[in-house]
Amino acid sequence: MTNPLKKSRSVTDKIHMRNAILMTLFLFSCSTFNRQESYQRNIASTKGQDLPPFDLKLIPESVFANGANSVRLKVTVKNEQQIQAADLKVISDTATTNGNFKFINGAFEIIIKPKVKSSNIKFKLIWKDQVGPEIELKTTLIPLTDKLIPLKSNSNTMQWVSGITYLRQDSYPEGQYEAFQIDNKGKNVIAHAEDSYREFEFQFDEQARQNISLFMSDAPNSTVSHTMHSLFMFFPRKYLPYAELNNKEVTVILPTGEQMMFAESGELIDGVFEEGPIDIGPDRFKRTYADLKYNGKGILLRANARGQMPQQGQFESTKIDMEYGIKNSADVLIINGTTGQRCRRPKTDFWLAADVSPILFKFPTDAEFDAYLKEKCNFGIPHFEDRPKTTTEDKISDITSSIWNKCQNESEIQNCLAQESEQIENETTKSKVVFDLELTYLKAKEAEKFEIPEIIAKEIISIRASLLAEASWMKQQSCLEKSKTLIKSSFKYHDTFPLMQDRLVKNCSTIKDEIDKIAAADVASIQRKLEANFDWASITTIDRFGSDCQKQALKLIGPEQRYHLTPDIYIPSLKTICSLVESSDAYKSWLLTQGAGLEDKIFAQLLIDVEVRGETQAKSCLKSYPTDTQLNRMRYKTQRENCLIDNWYMLEAEAIKSAKEDPLVQRVGLSFDSINTRIAIERRRIQLKVMKKYYL
């Protein structure tokens, strides 16, 4: 609600107020956002090499820079690319309060709130550190139009912003306010009675010039009809009223550019008004209106009414006093602050007496009101310097260049830029410098990206060569960890490893296979050494040739092999090499040379084998033909000998067969003809030896 007529203490009071005072809903009852002027849509586009074609649009395209109003930046991507809201951000050349990007109805939107008195603001869209299109938000402190285009609105929205209550009608765009309110609810020297309060409501319907005013309400108690209302209008109307918060004090800039300063309590402490306490006298008909005494240089128009809208309320017949308009309510008091002149005129000169809503001031422009004053009051609207000019800003480009030149070679360039920018005292200058520095940084980062692919390609080749040169690192580190230590290049604006990580991972996926391949090639020389000399091999251990070969091969790994510090790498290849050596012509030739003495060795082993087998047979014969007594020794002599001799040929055949199955015998292809003859010659000697041992 916009004033005490609309903001009662209870629901009962509200109903009573609506029924008793029809004028209550007139204030802020009509408004719409429908400008008379035609505004060209401000759209920025881009078509960078890797940057999607973004369209930017501000809604609305201009904003009242009061610190509470906000706009929506709408970002549309023309083609269907995978854009994430988290990858988008905006930077500006003036400090603003921003929300986060959200995807709404096919576009990305972000809420942006300029600060008080912001100048036009340039925004740059940033996507994944790439600089996108630019768009400019026009800001203003002056009325957007002269004349209202009022449409009825039955409710108001209230928002607490920076310690002040801001209001708008529901027909007005979200984020755009039409009034703000400061309350003094005591207890203090101004509002010192129970339930008394003073309310300042600075109104600027539709942000137009026509109804800019200060609506004052002095409530001596909780009875709504006792509330004393005053309407103040200020001329010239150069600005929309806005508030600046300094710690807990609030400074309000009036339409003339003059100021009113409020304490946290809502009491006036400085500015163009002197303030007196609320009149809580017992006779409501004798109470005075808000004790505000204007001492500014502009034109002040004041109207009063008790329990009614001041523009039309005329319960009292006594004319408003000519000093400060604190007493009585008939007619309007006009004060020329520059000359001290006063003028009293009927309310109907300024507002219609008919029961209409909204109650429009009849002079939308200052020129019209100036002509009226000159005709009716013999003075016009004075021209005066409204407030000090803002300090001229330093040359932004010079400051930006100085900071950039100082920081661009620092290892922590962003920290340096932030620290240097923080030294700038002027907040406006600081914002613009930070904006320019961020753009400069992002553009430098973007330019560096063109150098990265070639540098990374060369770096990967160098790292791969280092990894393949020796493999001792494999004992302590993974391939990726070792690769990180081998990175030599560094970029000024990019973190090197994340840029190379995918390539390094892909490179490492083939390193092990490549090392195995190189190791397999290296062992070719080891194979030649193995085949050059078979002293390490033995005929008696032919069944362990593979393991003996690999042991010998490991001994032969030396500095001439690339991975001699990590011999385990060669083991898979050595197994294959030893299989090749075993089937090589060199090994076969060596075996043939060893076969010359093989016949004697086989013959010697056969004699032993035949004798052992004969002894086993002799023991078996004793079971059937024992020698346990002298009689049995004589009785079974012939049977025992025949038992042994008859099975002898079978024993020899089994021994010879076993000897022929020896891998070395088979590999050499040893003939047994001579061995068989030699066995036959030795046969009777071995038989007699066995019989002598077991039968005699």
C-alpha positions in Angstrom: 0.0 0.0 0.0 1.1 3.5 -0.6 0.0 5.6 2.4 -1.9 5.3 5.7 -5.2 5.5 3.9 -4.3 2.2 2.4 -2.1 0.7 5.1 -4.4 0.5 8.2 -3.6 -1.1 11.5 -6.1 -3.9 11.1 -8.4 -5.6 8.6 -11.4 -3.8 10.3 -9.7 -0.4 9.8 -9.1 -1.2 6.2 -12.7 -2.1 5.5 -13.9 1.0 7.5 -11.5 3.2 5.5 -12.7 1.8 2.1 -16.4 2.3 3.1 -15.9 5.8 4.7 -13.5 7.4 2.3 -14.0 6.7 -1.4 -11.0 8.6 -2.3 -8.6 6.1 -0.6 -8.0 4.0 -3.6 -7.3 6.8 -6.0 -3.6 7.1 -5.2 -1.6 4.7 -7.4 -4.9 3.3 -8.8 -4.1 3.7 -12.4 -0.9 2.8 -14.2 0.4 0.8 -17.1 3.7 0.3 -18.8 2.9 1.6 -22.3 5.2 4.3 -23.5 4.1 6.9 -26.0 7.5 7.0 -27.6 8.7 4.4 -30.0 11.9 2.6 -28.9 14.1 0.6 -31.3 14.9 -2.8 -29.9 18.6 -2.8 -28.8 20.0 -6.2 -30.0 23.6 -7.2 -30.2 24.8 -10.3 -32.1 28.0 -12.1 -32.7 29.3 -14.9 -35.0 32.8 -15.8 -33.7 34.7 -18.8 -34.9 33.9 -20.9 -31.9 31.4 -18.6 -30.2 27.7 -19.5 -30.7 25.6 -16.8 -32.4 24.1 -15.1 -29.3 21.3 -12.5 -29.4 21.1 -10.1 -26.4 18.1 -8.1 -25.4 17.4 -5.9 -22.3 13.9 -5.8 -20.9 13.3 -2.9 -20.4 15.9 -1.1 -22.5 16.3 1.7 -20.1 16.1 1.9 -16.3 15.6 4.4 -13.5 18.9 4.2 -11.6 17.5 4.4 -8.1 19.3 1.3 -6.8 16.1 -0.7 -6.5 14.9 -1.1 -10.1 16.1 -4.1 -12.2 16.1 -5.3 -15.7 16.2 -8.7 -17.4 19.0 -9.6 -19.8 17.6 -12.1 -22.3 20.2 -14.3 -24.2 19.0 -16.3 -27.1 21.1 -18.8 -29.1 20.0 -19.0 -32.7 21.0 -22.6 -33.4 20.6 -25.6 -31.1 23.9 -25.8 -29.4 24.5 -27.4 -26.0 24.8 -24.2 -23.9 24.7 -24.5 -20.1 23.5 -21.7 -17.9 26.5 -22.2 -15.6 28.9 -21.4 -18.6 27.4 -17.9 -19.1 28.2 -14.8 -17.2 28.1 -11.0 -17.8 30.6 -8.4 -16.9 29.9 -4.7 -16.8 31.8 -1.4 -16.8 29.8 -0.3 -13.7 29.1 -2.2 -10.5 25.7 -3.9 -10.5 24.0 -6.6 -8.5 23.3 -9.6 -10.6 21.4 -12.9 -10.2 22.4 -16.1 -12.0 21.5 -17.2 -15.5 18.4 -19.4 -15.8 16.9 -21.1 -18.8 13.4 -19.8 -19.2 11.1 -20.3 -22.3 13.8 -21.1 -24.7 16.3 -18.4 -23.6 18.7 -17.7 -20.9 17.8 -14.8 -18.5 19.5 -13.0 -15.7 18.3 -10.2 -13.4 20.5 -7.2 -13.3 20.1 -4.3 -10.7 22.1 -1.1 -11.4 23.3 0.8 -8.4 22.1 4.3 -7.4 23.1 7.0 -10.0 24.7 4.5 -12.3 25.5 5.9 -15.7 24.8 4.0 -18.9 26.2 0.5 -18.4 28.0 -1.6 -21.0 27.5 -5.4 -20.6 29.7 -8.1 -22.2 28.5 -11.7 -22.4 31.1 -14.2 -21.5 30.8 -17.9 -22.5 33.5 -20.3 -21.3 36.0 -17.4 -21.1 35.2 -16.3 -24.6 34.2 -12.7 -25.0 30.7 -12.5 -26.6 28.5 -9.6 -27.8 28.1 -6.3 -26.0 24.9 -4.5 -25.1 24.3 -1.1 -23.4 21.7 -0.4 -20.8 20.5 3.2 -20.8 20.1 4.5 -17.2 18.3 7.7 -16.1 17.4 9.8 -13.1 15.0 12.0 -15.0 11.3 11.2 -15.7 10.8 8.9 -18.6 7.7 10.8 -19.8 5.8 13.9 -18.9 2.2 12.6 -18.9 0.7 9.6 -17.3 -1.2 7.0 -19.2 -3.1 5.6 -16.2 -5.0 2.4 -16.1 -6.6 1.1 -12.9 -4.7 -1.2 -10.7 -6.3 -2.5 -7.5 -3.2 -3.5 -5.6 0.4 -2.6 -4.9 3.5 -4.7 -4.5 5.8 -3.8 -1.6 9.5 -4.7 -1.6 12.1 -4.1 1.1 15.3 -2.9 -0.7 18.3 -1.5 1.0 16.4 -0.6 4.1 13.6 1.2 2.3 10.1 0.1 1.3 9.6 0.3 -2.5 6.2 0.1 -4.1 4.7 -0.5 -7.5 1.2 -1.2 -8.9 0.6 -4.7 -10.2 0.0 -3.4 -13.7 3.5 -2.0 -13.8 6.5 -4.2 -14.9 8.1 -6.3 -12.3 11.3 -4.8 -11.0 10.2 -1.2 -11.8 9.0 0.8 -8.8 6.8 3.9 -8.6 7.3 5.0 -5.0 9.3 4.4 -1.9 8.4 5.0 1.7 10.2 6.1 4.9 8.5 5.7 8.2 9.0 7.3 11.6 7.0 5.1 14.1 8.8 6.5 17.3 9.1 6.8 20.0 11.2 9.9 19.6 10.9 13.7 19.6 8.8 13.6 16.4 6.6 10.6 17.0 6.5 10.6 20.8 2.9 9.3 21.6 1.7 5.7 21.6 0.4 4.7 18.1 1.5 8.0 16.5 3.7 7.9 13.4 4.8 10.0 10.4 5.1 8.6 7.0 7.0 10.0 4.0 6.0 8.5 0.7 7.9 9.7 -2.4 5.7 9.0 -5.4 6.4 9.0 -9.1 3.6 7.1 -10.8 4.7 5.3 -14.0 8.0 7.1 -13.5 6.4 10.1 -15.3 6.8 13.8 -14.4 3.1 14.6 -14.0 2.5 13.2 -10.5 5.9 13.4 -8.8 5.1 14.2 -5.2 5.8 13.6 -1.6 2.7 12.3 0.2 2.9 13.0 4.0 0.8 11.3 6.7 0.8 12.4 10.3 -1.1 9.8 12.4 -1.6 11.2 16.0 -3.3 7.9 17.0 -4.7 4.7 15.6 -7.9 6.3 14.2 -7.6 6.5 10.5 -10.0 9.4 10.0 -7.8 11.5 12.3 -4.8 11.1 10.1 -3.4 14.4 8.7 -2.4 14.2 5.1 -0.2 16.6 3.1 0.9 16.6 -0.5 4.1 18.3 -1.5 5.2 18.9 -5.2 8.6 20.3 -6.1 9.6 22.4 -9.1 11.5 22.3 -11.4 10.9 18.5 -11.7 14.3 17.5 -13.1 14.6 14.1 -11.4 12.6 11.2 -10.2 13.0 11.0 -6.4 15.6 8.4 -5.3 17.3 7.4 -2.1 20.9 6.7 -1.2 21.8 4.6 1.9 24.9 5.7 3.8 25.4 3.3 6.7 22.0 3.6 8.4 21.2 7.1 7.2 19.1 7.8 4.1 19.5 10.7 1.8 16.6 11.4 -0.6 17.1 13.4 -3.7 14.0 15.5 -4.5 12.8 16.4 -8.0 14.7 19.7 -7.8 17.9 17.9 -7.0 17.7 19.1 -3.3 18.1 16.7 -0.5 16.3 15.4 2.6 18.4 13.4 5.0 16.8 10.9 7.4 18.2 9.1 10.4 17.6 5.4 10.9 14.6 6.2 13.1 12.9 8.1 10.2 13.6 11.6 11.7 14.8 14.3 9.4 18.3 15.4 10.3 19.4 17.6 7.4 18.3 19.0 4.0 15.8 21.5 2.7 13.2 20.9 5.5 13.1 21.6 9.2 10.9 19.1 11.0 8.7 19.6 14.0 6.8 16.9 16.1 3.4 15.4 15.3 0.5 17.3 16.7 -1.3 14.9 19.1 -3.6 17.6 20.7 -7.0 16.4 22.0 -9.0 18.4 19.5 -8.6 16.8 16.1 -10.1 19.9 14.4 -7.4 22.1 15.7 -4.5 19.8 15.0 -1.8 21.1 12.6 -0.5 19.2 9.6 3.0 17.8 9.2 5.4 20.4 10.6 7.7 20.6 7.7 9.2 24.0 6.9 10.8 24.3 3.4 14.0 26.3 3.1 15.1 25.3 -0.4 15.4 27.3 -3.5 12.8 25.7 -5.7 9.0 26.0 -5.9 7.1 24.1 -3.3 3.3 23.4 -3.7 1.6 22.1 -0.6 -2.0 20.8 -0.1 -3.5 19.4 3.1 -6.6 17.4 4.2 -7.6 15.4 7.2 -8.8 11.9 6.5 -9.1 12.7 2.8 -6.9 12.9 -0.3 -5.2 16.4 0.0 -5.8 17.2 -3.7 -9.5 17.2 -3.2 -10.3 17.2 0.5 -12.1 20.4 1.5 -13.7 19.6 4.9 -12.2 22.7 6.3 -13.2 26.2 5.1 -10.2 28.0 6.6 -7.5 28.6 4.0 -4.1 27.2 4.4 -1.7 29.5 6.2 0.7 31.5 4.1 3.9 30.9 6.0 4.7 27.1 5.6 1.2 25.6 5.1 1.2 23.8 8.4 -2.3 25.0 9.4 -5.6 24.5 7.7 -6.4 22.9 4.4 -8.5 25.1 2.1 -6.6 26.0 -1.1 -3.0 25.3 -2.0 0.1 27.1 -0.8 2.9 27.8 -3.3 6.3 28.9 -2.0 9.1 30.4 -4.1 12.2 29.3 -2.1 14.5 31.6 -4.1 12.6 34.9 -3.6 10.5 34.0 -0.5 7.3 34.9 -2.3 4.0 33.1 -1.4 0.9 32.4 -3.5 -2.3 30.8 -2.5 -4.6 29.3 -5.2 -7.7 27.0 -5.2 -7.1 23.2 -5.5 -9.3 23.1 -8.6 -6.6 25.0 -10.5 -4.4 21.9 -10.2 -6.7 18.9 -9.9 -10.2 18.0 -11.0 -12.8 18.2 -8.2 -14.7 15.3 -9.7 -14.5 11.9 -8.0 -11.9 10.4 -10.4 -9.0 8.0 -10.1 -6.2 8.7 -10.5 -6.1 12.4 -9.5 -3.9 13.9 -12.2 -1.9 17.1 -11.8 -3.1 19.4 -14.5 0.4 20.6 -15.6 2.5 17.6 -17.0 5.3 19.9 -18.0 7.2 22.5 -16.0 6.8 25.0 -18.9 3.0 24.8 -18.5 3.2 25.3 -14.7 5.8 28.1 -15.1 3.3 30.0 -17.4 0.6 29.5 -14.8 2.8 30.8 -11.9 3.7 33.9 -13.9 0.1 34.7 -14.6 -1.4 33.9 -11.2 1.4 34.4 -8.8 3.7 36.9 -10.5 6.8 34.7 -10.3 8.0 31.7 -12.2 10.1 28.6 -11.6 13.6 29.7 -10.6 16.8 28.2 -12.2 19.4 27.2 -9.7 22.3 24.7 -9.4 20.6 21.7 -7.9 23.6 19.7 -6.5 27.4 19.5 -6.9 28.8 18.1 -10.0 30.4 14.7 -9.7 34.1 14.6 -9.7 35.6 14.1 -13.2 36.7 10.5 -13.6 40.3 9.7 -14.3 41.2 8.6 -17.7 40.1 5.0 -17.7 42.3 3.8 -20.5 45.5 5.2 -18.9 44.7 3.6 -15.6 43.9 0.3 -17.3 47.1 0.3 -19.4 49.2 1.1 -16.3 47.8 -1.8 -14.3 47.9 -4.2 -17.2 51.5 -3.3 -18.0 52.4 -3.9 -14.4 50.6 -7.2 -14.0 50.8 -9.0 -17.3 54.1 -10.6 -16.6 53.3 -11.6 -13.0 52.8 -15.3 -12.3 49.5 -14.7 -10.5 48.2 -12.1 -13.0 44.6 -12.2 -11.8 45.5 -11.6 -8.2 47.8 -8.7 -9.3 45.0 -7.1 -11.4 42.5 -7.4 -8.5 45.0 -5.9 -5.9 45.9 -3.0 -8.2 42.3 -2.3 -9.0 41.4 -2.2 -5.3 43.7 0.8 -4.9 41.4 3.0 -7.0 39.2 5.1 -4.6 36.6 6.3 -7.0 34.0 3.5 -7.2 32.8 4.5 -10.7 36.4 4.6 -12.0 37.2 1.3 -10.3 34.2 -0.4 -11.9 35.1 0.7 -15.4 38.8 -0.2 -14.9 37.9 -3.7 -13.6 35.6 -4.1 -16.6 38.3 -3.1 -19.1 40.9 -5.2 -17.3 38.7 -8.3 -17.4 38.0 -7.8 -21.1 41.7 -7.3 -21.8 42.5 -10.4 -19.8 39.9 -12.5 -21.6 41.0 -11.3 -25.0 44.6 -12.0 -24.2 43.6 -15.5 -23.0 41.6 -16.0 -26.2 44.6 -14.9 -28.3 46.8 -17.3 -26.5 44.5 -20.2 -27.4 45.6 -20.0 -31.0 49.2 -20.8 -29.9 48.2 -23.7 -27.7 47.5 -26.5 -30.2 50.9 -26.3 -31.9 52.8 -26.0 -28.5 50.9 -29.0 -27.0 51.6 -31.1 -30.1 55.3 -30.5 -29.8 55.2 -31.1 -26.1 53.4 -34.4 -26.5 56.1 -35.6 -28.9 58.8 -34.6 -26.4 57.1 -36.2 -23.5 56.5 -39.4 -25.4 60.2 -39.6 -26.4 61.2 -39.1 -22.7 58.8 -41.8 -21.5 60.1 -44.3 -24.1 63.8 -43.4 -23.6 64.0 -45.3 -20.3 61.4 -47.0 -18.1 62.7 -46.8 -14.6 59.9 -44.3 -13.8 57.4 -47.2 -14.0 58.6 -48.5 -10.6 57.5 -45.4 -8.7 55.0 -43.5 -10.9 52.1 -44.0 -13.3 52.5 -42.8 -16.8 50.3 -39.8 -16.3 52.1 -38.8 -13.1 55.5 -39.0 -14.9 54.0 -37.1 -17.9 53.1 -34.2 -15.6 56.7 -33.9 -14.4 57.9 -33.8 -18.0 55.8 -30.8 -19.0 58.1 -27.9 -19.9 55.8 -25.4 -21.5 53.7 -23.0 -19.5 51.0 -20.6 -20.6 50.4 -17.1 -19.1 46.6 -17.3 -19.1 45.9 -21.0 -19.1 46.6 -23.9 -16.7 48.8 -26.2 -18.9 48.0 -29.6 -17.5 44.2 -29.5 -17.9 44.7 -28.4 -21.5 47.1 -31.4 -22.1 45.4 -34.0 -19.9 43.3 -35.7 -22.6 46.2 -35.9 -24.9 48.5 -37.2 -22.2 46.0 -39.9 -21.2 45.7 -40.9 -24.8 49.4 -40.9 -25.2 49.8 -43.1 -22.0 47.3 -45.6 -23.3 49.8 -46.6 -26.0 53.1 -46.2 -24.1 53.1 -49.7 -22.5 52.5 -51.4 -25.9 55.3 -49.3 -27.4 57.7 -50.2 -24.6 56.9 -53.9 -25.1 57.5 -53.5 -28.8 60.9 -51.8 -28.3 61.8 -54.4 -25.7 61.0 -57.1 -28.2 63.2 -55.5 -30.8 66.1 -55.1 -28.2 66.2 -58.8 -27.4 67.1 -59.7 -30.9 70.7 -58.9 -30.0 70.3 -61.1 -26.9 69.1 -63.9 -29.1 72.2 -63.6 -31.2 74.4 -63.8 -28.0 72.5 -66.9 -26.8 72.9 -68.6 -30.1 76.6 -67.7 -30.4 77.6 -69.7 -27.3 75.7 -72.6 -25.7 78.0 -73.0 -22.7 75.1 -72.1 -20.5 73.1 -75.1 -21.9 73.5 -78.7 -20.7 72.5 -82.0 -22.3 71.6 -83.4 -18.9 69.1 -80.5 -18.2 67.5 -80.5 -21.6 64.0 -80.5 -20.0 64.8 -77.2 -18.3 66.1 -75.5 -21.4 63.4 -72.7 -21.4 64.0 -71.5 -17.8 67.8 -71.8 -18.2 67.6 -69.8 -21.4 65.6 -67.0 -19.8 68.0 -66.8 -16.8 70.9 -66.5 -19.2 69.1 -63.9 -21.3 68.5 -61.7 -18.2 72.3 -61.9 -17.4 73.0 -60.7 -21.0 70.9 -57.5 -20.6 73.3 -54.5 -20.5 73.6 -50.8 -21.2 73.2 -51.4 -24.9 69.6 -52.4 -24.2 67.3 -49.3 -23.7 65.5 -50.6 -20.6 68.5 -52.4 -18.8 67.5 -50.6 -15.6 64.1 -52.3 -15.7 64.9 -55.8 -17.0 61.4 -57.1 -16.0 60.2 -55.3 -19.1 62.1 -57.8 -21.3 60.7 -61.0 -19.7 57.6 -61.4 -22.0 59.9 -61.1 -25.0 62.5 -63.4 -23.6 60.1 -66.3 -23.3 59.4 -66.0 -27.0 63.1 -65.6 -27.9 64.1 -68.7 -26.0 61.4 -70.7 -27.9 63.0 -69.4 -31.1 66.5 -70.3 -29.8 65.5 -73.8 -28.9 64.2 -74.4 -32.5 67.1 -72.6 -34.2 69.6 -74.2 -36.5 72.4 -73.0 -34.2 71.1 -75.0 -31.3 70.5 -78.1 -33.5 74.1 -77.9 -34.7 75.3 -77.6 -31.1 73.2 -80.7 -30.2 74.8 -82.6 -33.0 78.2 -81.8 -31.7 77.1 -83.0 -28.3 75.7 -86.2 -29.8 79.3 -87.6 -30.5 79.7 -88.7 -26.9 76.0 -89.2 -26.4 76.1 -92.9 -27.4 78.6 -93.8 -24.6 76.5 -91.9 -22.1 73.3 -93.6 -23.2 75.1 -97.0 -23.2 76.4 -96.4 -19.7 72.9 -95.4 -18.5 71.4 -98.4 -20.1 73.8 -100.8 -18.4 72.8 -99.3 -15.1 69.1 -99.4 -15.9 69.3 -103.1 -17.2 71.1 -104.1 -14.1 68.6 -102.4 -11.8 65.7 -104.0 -13.7 67.5 -107.4 -13.5 67.9 -107.1 -9.7 64.2 -106.4 -9.4 63.4 -109.5 -11.5 65.8 -111.7 -9.5 64.1 -110.6 -6.3 60.7 -111.6 -7.8 62.1 -115.1 -8.8 63.2 -115.7 -5.2 59.6 -115.6 -4.1 58.7 -118.6 -6.2 62.1 -120.4 -5.9 63.6 -119.5 -2.5 67.1 -120.1 -1.2 66.0 -120.2 2.4 67.4 -123.7 2.9 70.3 -125.7 1.5 67.9 -128.2 0.0 65.9 -125.4 -1.7 69.0 -123.8 -2.9 70.0 -127.0 -4.8 66.4 -128.0 -5.7 65.4 -124.8 -7.5 68.7 -123.7 -9.0 67.7 -124.3 -12.6 64.2 -122.8 -12.1 65.6 -119.6 -10.5 68.1 -119.1 -13.4 65.5 -119.7 -16.0 63.1 -117.3 -14.3 65.7 -114.6 -14.6 67.1 -115.4 -18.1 63.6 -115.9 -19.7 62.6 -112.3 -18.7 65.9 -110.7 -19.5 65.1 -109.7 -23.1 61.9 -108.0 -21.9 63.9 -106.0 -19.3 66.5 -104.8 -21.9 63.6 -103.8 -24.3 62.0 -101.7 -21.6 65.3 -100.0 -20.7 66.1 -99.3 -24.4 62.6 -97.9 -24.9 62.9 -95.6 -21.9 66.3 -94.3 -23.3 64.9 -93.6 -26.7 62.1 -91.4 -25.2 64.8 -89.0 -23.8 64.2 -85.6 -25.5 67.9 -85.2 -26.2 68.1 -88.6 -27.8 65.1 -87.8 -30.0 66.4 -84.3 -30.8 69.8 -85.7 -31.9 68.2 -88.7 -33.6 70.7 -91.2 -32.0 70.8 -94.7 -33.6 70.6 -97.7 -31.2 72.1 -100.3 -33.5 75.5 -100.1 -32.0 74.1 -99.7 -28.5 72.0 -102.9 -29.0 75.1 -104.8 -30.0 77.1 -103.6 -27.1 74.3 -104.5 -24.7 74.2 -108.0 -26.1 77.9 -108.4 -25.5 77.5 -107.3 -21.9 74.3 -109.3 -21.3 75.8 -112.5 -19.9 78.2 -110.6 -17.6 75.4 -108.6 -16.0 73.2 -111.7 -15.7 76.0 -113.6 -13.8 76.6 -110.5 -11.7 72.9 -110.5 -10.6 72.8 -114.2 -10.0 75.9 -114.2 -8.0 74.5 -111.3 -5.9 71.1 -112.9 -5.2 71.3 -116.7 -5.8 74.6 -117.9 -4.4 
